[in-house]
Amino acid sequence: MTEDTQKRLQKAFSGLSARQMRVLDIVDGRIWAVHSTMSSRQGAIYLVTYGIDQWTWDRHLHHLPDPKECPEWQCSCPDFEKRHQPCKHILAVKIMHAIPV
Ligand SMILES: [Zn+2]
C-alpha cells in the first residue's frame, strides 16, 4: 500500500468514526453514495462504483455492465479524478463492507 493510500485510509477511518462520512448502499456490491462533511459543513455526496466506468455508463441500472469487464473502483470526487488512486470514499466503502483495501 502506498503512503498516499495509507493517509487516505486513516482519513476514512476517522471520518467514519466521527460520523463525518456516511456510506449508503445504492446497488449491493456495485454502487454506493458517500456523504462527507469532512471538507465542508454542508457536505458533498460522491458516487463510488465497482465495475462500472462512471464516464461511459448510461446510468440505467438495468444496463449495469458485468463487473468482470470493468473491475475498477471509481469515485466521482476530485481526488479520484486527479489521481485515479483509491480515495477516502472508496476506502470508506471497503471498510464498511470488510473488503480488503
Ligand atoms: Zn472519492
Backbone and ligand atoms as CSV (ligand in chain L), in Angstrom:
chain,resi,resn,atom,element,x,y,z
A,1,MET,N,N,0.843,-1.195,0.000
A,1,MET,CA,C,0.000,0.000,0.000
A,1,MET,C,C,0.881,1.250,0.000
A,2,THR,N,N,0.554,2.209,-0.865
A,2,THR,CA,C,1.376,3.422,-0.917
A,2,THR,C,C,1.091,4.315,0.295
A,3,GLU,N,N,2.009,5.255,0.521
A,3,GLU,CA,C,1.859,6.177,1.647
A,3,GLU,C,C,0.598,7.024,1.473
A,4,ASP,N,N,0.338,7.434,0.209
A,4,ASP,CA,C,-0.868,8.225,-0.095
A,4,ASP,C,C,-2.134,7.467,0.293
A,5,THR,N,N,-2.163,6.177,-0.064
A,5,THR,CA,C,-3.344,5.376,0.245
A,5,THR,C,C,-3.479,5.197,1.750
A,6,GLN,N,N,-2.347,5.033,2.439
A,6,GLN,CA,C,-2.363,4.872,3.893
A,6,GLN,C,C,-2.953,6.118,4.571
A,7,LYS,N,N,-2.558,7.298,4.066
A,7,LYS,CA,C,-3.087,8.559,4.607
A,7,LYS,C,C,-4.598,8.621,4.431
A,8,ARG,N,N,-5.058,8.225,3.237
A,8,ARG,CA,C,-6.498,8.287,2.953
A,8,ARG,C,C,-7.272,7.240,3.765
A,9,LEU,N,N,-6.609,6.126,4.029
A,9,LEU,CA,C,-7.247,5.094,4.844
A,9,LEU,C,C,-7.470,5.623,6.265
A,10,GLN,N,N,-6.489,6.357,6.788
A,10,GLN,CA,C,-6.649,6.969,8.115
A,10,GLN,C,C,-7.789,7.976,8.112
A,11,LYS,N,N,-7.861,8.788,7.029
A,11,LYS,CA,C,-8.954,9.769,6.915
A,11,LYS,C,C,-10.303,9.069,6.864
A,12,ALA,N,N,-10.351,7.958,6.133
A,12,ALA,CA,C,-11.609,7.214,6.011
A,12,ALA,C,C,-12.039,6.681,7.371
A,13,PHE,N,N,-11.092,6.119,8.120
A,13,PHE,CA,C,-11.412,5.600,9.456
A,13,PHE,C,C,-11.901,6.720,10.370
A,14,SER,N,N,-11.191,7.848,10.367
A,14,SER,CA,C,-11.599,8.919,11.288
A,14,SER,C,C,-12.912,9.542,10.829
A,15,GLY,N,N,-13.124,9.664,9.525
A,15,GLY,CA,C,-14.390,10.211,9.022
A,15,GLY,C,C,-15.581,9.342,9.395
A,16,LEU,N,N,-15.390,8.025,9.285
A,16,LEU,CA,C,-16.487,7.103,9.619
A,16,LEU,C,C,-16.754,7.108,11.126
A,17,SER,N,N,-15.687,7.096,11.919
A,17,SER,CA,C,-15.909,7.003,13.363
A,17,SER,C,C,-16.456,8.311,13.919
A,18,ALA,N,N,-16.130,9.446,13.294
A,18,ALA,CA,C,-16.686,10.734,13.732
A,18,ALA,C,C,-18.033,11.019,13.076
A,19,ARG,N,N,-18.539,10.069,12.311
A,19,ARG,CA,C,-19.791,10.225,11.566
A,19,ARG,C,C,-19.765,11.439,10.635
A,20,GLN,N,N,-18.584,11.724,10.106
A,20,GLN,CA,C,-18.465,12.785,9.102
A,20,GLN,C,C,-18.571,12.187,7.704
A,21,MET,N,N,-18.551,10.882,7.648
A,21,MET,CA,C,-18.771,10.193,6.371
A,21,MET,C,C,-19.797,9.105,6.593
A,22,ARG,N,N,-20.767,9.061,5.698
A,22,ARG,CA,C,-21.766,8.005,5.761
A,22,ARG,C,C,-21.830,7.309,4.415
A,23,VAL,N,N,-21.954,5.997,4.464
A,23,VAL,CA,C,-21.992,5.201,3.242
A,23,VAL,C,C,-23.392,4.633,3.067
A,24,LEU,N,N,-23.977,4.902,1.917
A,24,LEU,CA,C,-25.325,4.406,1.625
A,24,LEU,C,C,-25.253,3.436,0.444
A,25,ASP,N,N,-25.775,2.235,0.626
A,25,ASP,CA,C,-25.801,1.260,-0.471
A,25,ASP,C,C,-26.877,1.642,-1.473
A,26,ILE,N,N,-26.500,1.764,-2.723
A,26,ILE,CA,C,-27.494,2.018,-3.778
A,26,ILE,C,C,-27.804,0.703,-4.493
A,27,VAL,N,N,-26.754,0.029,-4.950
A,27,VAL,CA,C,-26.887,-1.313,-5.530
A,27,VAL,C,C,-25.825,-2.177,-4.862
A,28,ASP,N,N,-26.251,-3.261,-4.222
A,28,ASP,CA,C,-25.347,-4.129,-3.465
A,28,ASP,C,C,-24.075,-4.466,-4.229
A,29,GLY,N,N,-22.957,-4.125,-3.648
A,29,GLY,CA,C,-21.671,-4.522,-4.212
A,29,GLY,C,C,-21.243,-3.752,-5.450
A,30,ARG,N,N,-22.058,-2.804,-5.909
A,30,ARG,CA,C,-21.727,-2.110,-7.155
A,30,ARG,C,C,-21.756,-0.595,-7.059
A,31,ILE,N,N,-22.751,-0.051,-6.358
A,31,ILE,CA,C,-22.919,1.409,-6.340
A,31,ILE,C,C,-23.241,1.877,-4.919
A,32,TRP,N,N,-22.495,2.892,-4.480
A,32,TRP,CA,C,-22.720,3.481,-3.162
A,32,TRP,C,C,-22.719,5.003,-3.290
A,33,ALA,N,N,-23.435,5.645,-2.403
A,33,ALA,CA,C,-23.333,7.089,-2.255
A,33,ALA,C,C,-22.608,7.345,-0.939
A,34,VAL,N,N,-21.625,8.223,-0.985
A,34,VAL,CA,C,-20.900,8.570,0.237
A,34,VAL,C,C,-21.129,10.049,0.517
A,35,HIS,N,N,-21.747,10.324,1.653
A,35,HIS,CA,C,-21.952,11.710,2.069
A,35,HIS,C,C,-20.835,12.072,3.022
A,36,SER,N,N,-20.132,13.147,2.720
A,36,SER,CA,C,-18.994,13.546,3.545
A,36,SER,C,C,-19.115,15.000,3.954
A,37,THR,N,N,-18.934,15.246,5.236
A,37,THR,CA,C,-18.870,16.634,5.718
A,37,THR,C,C,-17.459,16.935,6.223
A,38,MET,N,N,-16.478,16.174,5.719
A,38,MET,CA,C,-15.103,16.363,6.191
A,38,MET,C,C,-14.486,17.636,5.625
A,39,SER,N,N,-14.875,18.028,4.413
A,39,SER,CA,C,-14.237,19.186,3.784
A,39,SER,C,C,-15.098,20.443,3.833
A,40,SER,N,N,-16.398,20.292,4.033
A,40,SER,CA,C,-17.263,21.468,4.121
A,40,SER,C,C,-18.443,21.130,5.014
A,41,ARG,N,N,-19.019,22.172,5.635
A,41,ARG,CA,C,-20.049,21.932,6.627
A,41,ARG,C,C,-21.327,21.363,5.982
A,42,GLN,N,N,-21.668,21.885,4.811
A,42,GLN,CA,C,-22.891,21.385,4.172
A,42,GLN,C,C,-22.677,20.005,3.553
A,43,GLY,N,N,-21.408,19.670,3.317
A,43,GLY,CA,C,-21.095,18.331,2.850
A,43,GLY,C,C,-21.217,18.157,1.348
A,44,ALA,N,N,-20.771,17.018,0.890
A,44,ALA,CA,C,-20.824,16.672,-0.529
A,44,ALA,C,C,-21.175,15.197,-0.639
A,45,ILE,N,N,-21.803,14.850,-1.742
A,45,ILE,CA,C,-22.147,13.448,-1.980
A,45,ILE,C,C,-21.380,12.971,-3.204
A,46,TYR,N,N,-20.682,11.854,-3.030
A,46,TYR,CA,C,-19.930,11.278,-4.140
A,46,TYR,C,C,-20.445,9.886,-4.440
A,47,LEU,N,N,-20.290,9.513,-5.698
A,47,LEU,CA,C,-20.731,8.199,-6.141
A,47,LEU,C,C,-19.521,7.279,-6.245
A,48,VAL,N,N,-19.547,6.178,-5.494
A,48,VAL,CA,C,-18.490,5.173,-5.582
A,48,VAL,C,C,-19.067,3.973,-6.314
A,49,THR,N,N,-18.324,3.472,-7.289
A,49,THR,CA,C,-18.818,2.323,-8.060
A,49,THR,C,C,-17.726,1.265,-8.189
A,50,TYR,N,N,-18.166,0.035,-8.346
A,50,TYR,CA,C,-17.250,-1.063,-8.626
A,50,TYR,C,C,-17.671,-1.725,-9.933
A,51,GLY,N,N,-16.720,-1.793,-10.867
A,51,GLY,CA,C,-17.005,-2.483,-12.120
A,51,GLY,C,C,-17.889,-1.708,-13.077
A,52,ILE,N,N,-17.927,-0.388,-12.908
A,52,ILE,CA,C,-18.730,0.451,-13.795
A,52,ILE,C,C,-17.863,1.639,-14.191
A,53,ASP,N,N,-17.725,1.899,-15.459
A,53,ASP,CA,C,-16.986,3.077,-15.873
A,53,ASP,C,C,-17.910,4.283,-15.756
A,54,GLN,N,N,-17.671,5.114,-14.731
A,54,GLN,CA,C,-18.592,6.228,-14.462
A,54,GLN,C,C,-18.641,7.242,-15.598
A,55,TRP,N,N,-17.624,7.233,-16.445
A,55,TRP,CA,C,-17.597,8.229,-17.503
A,55,TRP,C,C,-18.272,7.727,-18.786
A,56,THR,N,N,-18.630,6.456,-18.820
A,56,THR,CA,C,-19.268,5.969,-20.037
A,56,THR,C,C,-20.586,5.242,-19.801
A,57,TRP,N,N,-20.867,4.801,-18.571
A,57,TRP,CA,C,-22.083,4.024,-18.352
A,57,TRP,C,C,-23.297,4.894,-18.625
A,58,ASP,N,N,-24.387,4.257,-19.031
A,58,ASP,CA,C,-25.550,5.037,-19.493
A,58,ASP,C,C,-26.517,5.380,-18.364
A,59,ARG,N,N,-26.141,5.084,-17.131
A,59,ARG,CA,C,-26.913,5.477,-15.956
A,59,ARG,C,C,-28.263,4.793,-15.845
A,60,HIS,N,N,-28.521,3.790,-16.664
A,60,HIS,CA,C,-29.721,2.980,-16.486
A,60,HIS,C,C,-29.320,1.736,-15.724
A,61,LEU,N,N,-29.885,1.557,-14.530
A,61,LEU,CA,C,-29.428,0.468,-13.675
A,61,LEU,C,C,-29.602,-0.889,-14.336
A,62,HIS,N,N,-30.601,-1.038,-15.213
A,62,HIS,CA,C,-30.794,-2.335,-15.861
A,62,HIS,C,C,-29.742,-2.586,-16.940
A,63,HIS,N,N,-28.884,-1.600,-17.197
A,63,HIS,CA,C,-27.793,-1.809,-18.138
A,63,HIS,C,C,-26.441,-1.890,-17.442
A,64,LEU,N,N,-26.445,-2.224,-16.165
A,64,LEU,CA,C,-25.169,-2.355,-15.451
A,64,LEU,C,C,-24.288,-3.382,-16.147
A,65,PRO,N,N,-23.039,-3.019,-16.416
A,65,PRO,CA,C,-22.158,-3.983,-17.075
A,65,PRO,C,C,-21.753,-5.108,-16.125
A,66,ASP,N,N,-21.277,-6.177,-16.702
A,66,ASP,CA,C,-20.693,-7.257,-15.915
A,66,ASP,C,C,-19.452,-6.706,-15.204
A,67,PRO,N,N,-19.343,-6.877,-13.870
A,67,PRO,CA,C,-18.195,-6.282,-13.165
A,67,PRO,C,C,-16.851,-6.798,-13.659
A,68,LYS,N,N,-16.846,-8.001,-14.239
A,68,LYS,CA,C,-15.582,-8.564,-14.725
A,68,LYS,C,C,-15.033,-7.754,-15.899
A,69,GLU,N,N,-15.946,-7.081,-16.620
A,69,GLU,CA,C,-15.499,-6.320,-17.785
A,69,GLU,C,C,-14.817,-5.017,-17.382
A,70,CYS,N,N,-15.079,-4.571,-16.187
A,70,CYS,CA,C,-14.540,-3.296,-15.730
A,70,CYS,C,C,-14.316,-3.398,-14.224
A,71,PRO,N,N,-13.253,-4.087,-13.796
A,71,PRO,CA,C,-13.104,-4.406,-12.373
A,71,PRO,C,C,-12.583,-3.255,-11.515
A,72,GLU,N,N,-12.665,-2.041,-12.039
A,72,GLU,CA,C,-12.078,-0.927,-11.324
A,72,GLU,C,C,-13.039,-0.275,-10.328
A,73,TRP,N,N,-12.451,0.200,-9.232
A,73,TRP,CA,C,-13.187,1.060,-8.310
A,73,TRP,C,C,-13.069,2.485,-8.803
A,74,GLN,N,N,-14.182,3.199,-8.770
A,74,GLN,CA,C,-14.151,4.600,-9.170
A,74,GLN,C,C,-14.947,5.432,-8.175
A,75,CYS,N,N,-14.574,6.722,-8.105
A,75,CYS,CA,C,-15.327,7.661,-7.280
A,75,CYS,C,C,-15.458,8.950,-8.074
A,76,SER,N,N,-16.553,9.665,-7.838
A,76,SER,CA,C,-16.802,10.891,-8.599
A,76,SER,C,C,-16.136,12.117,-7.971
A,77,CYS,N,N,-15.327,11.929,-6.916
A,77,CYS,CA,C,-14.729,13.096,-6.241
A,77,CYS,C,C,-13.514,13.622,-7.024
A,78,PRO,N,N,-13.136,14.872,-6.756
A,78,PRO,CA,C,-11.987,15.469,-7.458
A,78,PRO,C,C,-10.673,14.735,-7.190
A,79,ASP,N,N,-10.508,14.205,-5.969
A,79,ASP,CA,C,-9.268,13.494,-5.638
A,79,ASP,C,C,-9.094,12.279,-6.546
A,80,PHE,N,N,-10.175,11.507,-6.721
A,80,PHE,CA,C,-10.056,10.321,-7.577
A,80,PHE,C,C,-9.858,10.724,-9.032
A,81,GLU,N,N,-10.567,11.763,-9.436
A,81,GLU,CA,C,-10.469,12.201,-10.824
A,81,GLU,C,C,-9.033,12.604,-11.170
A,82,LYS,N,N,-8.359,13.206,-10.179
A,82,LYS,CA,C,-6.995,13.669,-10.397
A,82,LYS,C,C,-6.001,12.515,-10.334
A,83,ARG,N,N,-6.130,11.650,-9.324
A,83,ARG,CA,C,-5.078,10.661,-9.052
A,83,ARG,C,C,-5.368,9.275,-9.609
A,84,HIS,N,N,-6.625,8.956,-9.811
A,84,HIS,CA,C,-7.004,7.600,-10.222
A,84,HIS,C,C,-6.426,6.549,-9.286
A,85,GLN,N,N,-6.385,6.914,-8.007
A,85,GLN,CA,C,-5.969,6.012,-6.935
A,85,GLN,C,C,-7.091,6.018,-5.904
A,86,PRO,N,N,-7.135,4.969,-5.043
A,86,PRO,CA,C,-8.238,4.911,-4.069
A,86,PRO,C,C,-8.312,6.175,-3.205
A,87,CYS,N,N,-9.484,6.811,-3.195
A,87,CYS,CA,C,-9.707,7.991,-2.364
A,87,CYS,C,C,-10.342,7.537,-1.044
A,88,LYS,N,N,-10.557,8.491,-0.124
A,88,LYS,CA,C,-11.099,8.095,1.181
A,88,LYS,C,C,-12.520,7.567,1.070
A,89,HIS,N,N,-13.249,7.954,0.026
A,89,HIS,CA,C,-14.634,7.465,-0.132
A,89,HIS,C,C,-14.646,5.983,-0.531
A,90,ILE,N,N,-13.787,5.637,-1.484
A,90,ILE,CA,C,-13.668,4.227,-1.882
A,90,ILE,C,C,-13.215,3.397,-0.684
A,91,LEU,N,N,-12.243,3.930,0.063
A,91,LEU,CA,C,-11.733,3.202,1.225
A,91,LEU,C,C,-12.806,3.077,2.305
A,92,ALA,N,N,-13.648,4.114,2.456
A,92,ALA,CA,C,-14.737,4.050,3.441
A,92,ALA,C,C,-15.728,2.941,3.070
A,93,VAL,N,N,-16.042,2.830,1.775
A,93,VAL,CA,C,-16.942,1.755,1.321
A,93,VAL,C,C,-16.325,0.397,1.639
A,94,LYS,N,N,-15.027,0.267,1.353
A,94,LYS,CA,C,-14.353,-1.011,1.600
A,94,LYS,C,C,-14.323,-1.339,3.092
A,95,ILE,N,N,-14.072,-0.330,3.926
A,95,ILE,CA,C,-14.066,-0.565,5.371
A,95,ILE,C,C,-15.441,-1.042,5.829
A,96,MET,N,N,-16.486,-0.353,5.378
A,96,MET,CA,C,-17.844,-0.689,5.809
A,96,MET,C,C,-18.260,-2.091,5.401
A,97,HIS,N,N,-17.680,-2.576,4.290
A,97,HIS,CA,C,-18.074,-3.893,3.782
A,97,HIS,C,C,-16.985,-4.941,3.965
A,98,ALA,N,N,-15.979,-4.613,4.797
A,98,ALA,CA,C,-14.889,-5.531,5.088
A,98,ALA,C,C,-14.256,-6.097,3.818
A,99,ILE,N,N,-14.090,-5.209,2.816
A,99,ILE,CA,C,-13.420,-5.591,1.574
A,99,ILE,C,C,-11.931,-5.220,1.736
A,100,PRO,N,N,-11.024,-6.142,1.455
A,100,PRO,CA,C,-9.600,-5.813,1.625
A,100,PRO,C,C,-9.199,-4.585,0.794
A,101,VAL,N,N,-8.399,-3.697,1.399
A,101,VAL,CA,C,-8.010,-2.476,0.672
A,101,VAL,C,C,-6.684,-2.673,-0.049
L,1,ZN,ZN,ZN,-13.740,9.861,-3.604
